[in-house]
Amino acid sequence: MFLLEVRDLTKHFGGIRAIEEVRFRVREGHIMSIIGPNGAGKTTLFNCLTGLTRPTKGGVFFNDTDITVFKPNNIVKLGIARTFQNIRLFKEMSVIENVMVSQHCRTKTSLLSSILGNKAFMSGEKAIRERAMEYLELVNLEDFPETLACNLPYGRQKRLEIARCIATEPRLMLLDEPTAGMNPQETSEMMELIKKLQALGKTIILIEHDMKVVMGISDNIAVLDHGVKIAEGTPDEIKKNQMVIDAYLGKEH
Amino acid sequence: MKKKFNLNPLIIAVWLALLFLPFKGVKAALILFTVISTSIYLLNFLLVYTKPLLAKLKEACAVLMNNLQTKKKQTESALLISRYALLVFILFVPFFAKDYFIDVLILAGIYIILAQGLNVVVGFAGLLNLGFVAFYAIGAYSYALLNTKMGLGFWSSLPLSVVIVVFSGFLLAVPALRLKGDYLAIVTLGFGEIVRLLANNWDTVTKGPNGIGGIEPPYFLGTSLGRLSYFYYFILVFVAITVFVVRRVYKSGIGRAWVAIREDEIASSSIGINTTAYKLYAFAFGAFWAGTAGALFAAKMQFVSPESFTFMESVLILSMVILGGLGSIPGVILGAIILVILPEMLRGIQLYRMLALGSGLVLLMIFRPQGLLGGKGVSFRG
């Protein structure tokens, strides 16, 4: 079954064609990678999928619902969550608060009960905290719940962002360069984590430059160049594709 | 090796002298210049020689701090005792203090409520509001009009005034929340001025600059709260309710959502927070407290006029929040108390008190940008 379907998605910024009629489908439970040189339109594509930018043309269908014009918060509620290329944590909040606030769309918050601090509210808060700890354990951050997010080292910040993403209980996770700037050790840990997420039943779309990661964990790869999808297929097919090699290494003249 | 000559003290001295030039003439400016420049150079000179001494002092402090850590339990109990002492002091102030002091404290109480309201908007949700006094004014005028024109008592007009204020909060927020940062600040500033000008010029209703007098003080169980000591306890109850409610909401999911929006709006919409709705809540919730404070102010003064709701008032409230520490509830209480009581204490140096207050704020912002009690290093980022 296809969880996400992108139909002829086009986004123009004035005269610049960031994405041009891109179409692909993602099977539930698969890991799909989107690769391409810098400026190929990968992040713009993610922004269109999560409602941060509205596409010029085309449509996005999630679980057969047309979400093209949905607001970001409603898209999250349906089950798509993302991370950002340049980390966007809530810097002055503690690690656990970052994860707690991410459960916002799955929990009820009422002004009155939070003022009264009644039993239902207290047990709700406790459950949120406990669940937050579980998500932190999943990404191996359970040792620093009270540290401010801005004081974490880079690799841990990346993992916290993933924990925050999982906390929204998504079916589809969009990870924007999760291993960028990591050393080989951290990269292999991140690969493990992504596989673990897949085992939990999440569908994942990945933007990634590290070919070892892409070839190692993807079920499917789509290649963008100058906003156009030039190839799609399994890792083996992509490795042999002449257009992909040209896009990355330049054509022979 | 020749040391480079330090020009900074000279620049500071010239700047201050120029500031004073229009007020005190050339002679005074020159004197100021010489005094300041020599004293700063002297200070620098002293600092160089006292550096080793200071280092030793620092070490001693560190040792002392370590000792304190081991004696943590004792300090905790000491803290508890001082807290109870403070509570007793607050509760029994009217029995020993002069009327003047009680009056100042009542004013401080009203400002605490106001500043907590603004703290929700600026400190929690990160929306710079430069026209917060508008809600204060609307609250005060609502009670004044409901009381003098329609003869409603305090307890029946308080909820009505608050409803009016929250509604006007929504009214401002709906168009304003499309804007961000500086632009939002300008729009709220305009709103504040509009409300003041409305009060100043709508003679038939607000009696213009003459203001509305003869407002009744509130009654409680048949006794008038017009007496200062009664009104003190009355305000105290409201302050306690404000602090309690704001704290509870801050600690709940709603407060977390506000802080998330302050930290990163795009990220918070990407984890499913309806940012528009929550910014609206913040505006309305802040306006709620401003309205309450306004009604209390009208009841206290028994008189309202546009003069009490100028732009400077907005600035004062914002200074309380920033001085105490954005987003810190105890900090904002402290900020409000300091900025109400300090100008009163500085009355002795009448002419220069605003200068002293202003330079104090500047120094604080340089050395402690997160405010007095701003715990988590939150500083203002526009």
Interface residues (C-beta under 8 A of the other chain):
Chain A: T50 L52 K71 P72 N73 V76 K77 A81 R82 F84 R88 L89 F90 K91 E92 M93 E97 M100 V101 S102 H104 C105 R106 T107 T109 L111 S114 I115 G117 F121 E125 I128 L148 R164 C165 A167 T168
Chain B: V245 R248 V249 K251 S252 G253 I254 R256 A257 V259 A260 E263 D264 I266 A267 S268 S269 S270 I271 G272 I273 N274 T275 Y281 K376 G377 V378
